[in-house]
Amino acid sequence: MDAIFHQLKIPINEKLFLKDPSTSVIGQKILNESILFINEVGFEKFTFKKLALTIATTEATIYRYFESKHKLLLYLINWYWSCIATRLLFETSNISDPLLKLQKAIHILTTIPNPQKENILMNELLLKKLVINEASKVIQTKDVDSENKNGVFALYKNVVENVASIIIEIAPSYKFPNMLVTSMIEGSNQQHFFAEHLPKLTNSEVEKDFVELFYQELIFKTIQHDNV
């Protein structure tokens, strides 16, 4: 399955790029190096000028693919959600028990992926780290409404709807499935951030990841209580 994963074409909203970076060597280099660069220095210090120096090209070349670093970050985050949607499809499609399906979905959404123990998509681990540290910077902006109309957040919303539908299957009367899923996604990312940078704000640790355990307990207790 790992070989299949690495051959998959990842669909990304065409409004995020001027030229599809996946279709050329330099475009793929822009993507791969920008993931590494943003993870290393942070989005605030990341610039196309610095990226161009890193990959031995010109700013003009990068601007032929992306009109701004904001659009590039949106592209990378969409890439992550495409990875997650693909993993959810592959890893839950043959599970008939909705409880086991939800358990698997929580695992995929809340853990730092481990390529030594599970099949993950190319760059998924680095993209997860990028989402933990930078994703809020493309959602909490003044342009969020117009970008939403352009379908920029469709992949994220589809993942939420997918997992929310599993919750409804288990607990049909539960009123807040989307809220529960988004709270889990955003909260788990925040807990991973806290574990690395503000450990007094969490009970998890970088070396001892308790985030999945917390959300497994929280979500199942929540929906089972409502389903009594």
N, C-alpha and C positions, 0 to 999 in steps of 0.2 A: 504493500500500500504506500509505503514511503516513496517509492519510485513514481507511482501514479500521482501522488500529491505534488511532487516537484515538477511534473509536466503540465499541471493544470493551468489553464488560462484564467487569470483573475480579472473579472469584469469591473471596470471603474467608470463612473459617470463622466461622459465626454466633456461636460462643461468645466471640468477641473483642469484640463490641459489644452494647450494650443496645438501640440503635436503629440501623438501617443508615444510616450517614452519607452513603452515595452517593445516597440517595433525596431529599435536601433541599438547598437552597442553603446553609443554615447548616452542615449536615453536611459538605458538600464544602469549604466554607471552613475548617472545623476541620481537615480533612485537609491541604489545601494549605498553610495557614499553619503548621501544626505541623511539616511537613517543613522549611520555611524556618527556622522558629524553632529547632528542635533542631539543624539544621546550623549555625546561627549561634552559639548559646550553649552547646550540649552538653546531653545528656539530664539530667545532674545538676542544672543550673540551670533547666531547663524546668519550668514549673508550669502548671496549668490557670488559675490566677489571672492569670499574666502573659499567657497565650494569650488569655484572655477580654478583657483590656484591648487587646490587639493587634487583635482582630477586632470590637471594639465589641459584645460580648455579655456574658453572665454565666457565672460558674463553674457555676451550676446547669444552664444550658443544655448545657454541655459534658458534665457528669455524666449527662445524659439519654442521651448517646450512648456514653460510655465510663465504666466504673466506676473506672478508675485510669489514670495516665499509662503504667504498664507495659503495660496492655492496648492502649492507643493505639499504643505503639511496636511491639508485636507485630503489630498490624493493618498498620502501615506496612511492616514487614519482610515480612509475608505478601503485601502488595501488590507488593513488589519481586519476590518469587519467582514470583508469578503472571505478572508481566511477562516474566521470564526463561523460564518454561515456555512462554509464548505465542510468544516469539521463537524458541525452539528448535524448536517445532512448525512455524512458518511458514518458517523458514530452512533446515531440514534435511529436510523431508518429501519434497522432490523430488530429493534427492541419494541416488543408489543406492550409490555407493562409500563404504563405512564409514570409510575413511581420511579422505576429504574431509569426511564428516559429523562425525567427531571433531575435525578441524581447525577447523571452523566452531563447534562446541560450545565448544572451548577459547577461541576468540576471544570468544564471547559472555560466557563466565563470568569471564574474567580481565582484560578491558580496561575502561577508563573509557569508556562509550558516547559517541560523537561524533555529535550530531544533524546536523552539517554533511555527514557522509559516509555515514550509514546510517540506516535507518528504525528508530526506537525508540518505545516507548510513552510516553504522557504522564507526565511527572514521573520517568521512569526514571533520568535522569542524577542528579537530586537524591536519589532513593531509593538509588542506588548509593553515593553519598557517605555517606548516613545509615547504610547497612549496613556500610560500611568502618569507620566510627567508633563505631557503637553496637550492632551485632548481638550481640556477645558478652554484652551486659548482659541479654539476654532468654533466653539459653541456659544460661549458667553461674549458675543460681539454684537455690534449694532447691525451687522449685515445678516444675522442669523435667519431672519424671516424671509428675505429675498433668496438666500441660499437654500433654505428649506423648500421654497416654491420650485426651485430648479432641481430638486431631487437629490441634493448633496448628502442628505442624511438618511436616504432611503434604505441603505444597507443596514445601518444601525437600527432603524425602526423595524425592519423586517425581522432582525434577530430578536428584538424585544417581543414582537407579535408572535413569533414562533414559540418562544419559551412560555409566554403568557397563555398560549393555547393549550400547552401541556398542563399548566396549573388549572385551567378551567376544566380540562378533562378529569382531573383528580378531584377538584372541589368546584362544581358548577355554580354554587351559590356565592363563591368568593367574589367580592365587589371590586377589588383593586389589583388585579393580576399585572397590569402594565406598570403600575406604581411600584409593586413589589420587585419586579424584574429590574427596572431601571435603578431602584434603590440598591439592589444587590450589585449591579454592574458598577455604578459610580462609587458606591461605598467600598467595594472590594478594591478598586483601583486606589482609592484614597488610603485604605488601610495598608496597602503595599507601600505607598509613598511614605506614610507615617513610620512604618517599620524601618525604613532606610534612613529617614531624615529626622523624624520627630517621634522617637520610640515611646515617650511618655504618654502619647495620645492613642496607643494601641496596646493590645495584649499579644499581638503577633510579633515575630522576629524574622529577620532576613534568613537566619539559619533554621528557624523552626516556624514554618509557614502554617499558621492556624486560621488563615482567612477562609479557606474552603470549609473547614470544620464549623466555623462560626455561622456561615451562611447556609450550610446544610441543615444545621439545627434550627436556625431562625426561620427559614422558609417552610420546612416541613412542620414545625410546631405551629406556625401561623395558619397554614392552610388546613391542617388536621383539626385545630381548634375550631375553625370556622365551619368545618364539615361535620362536626359532631351533631 
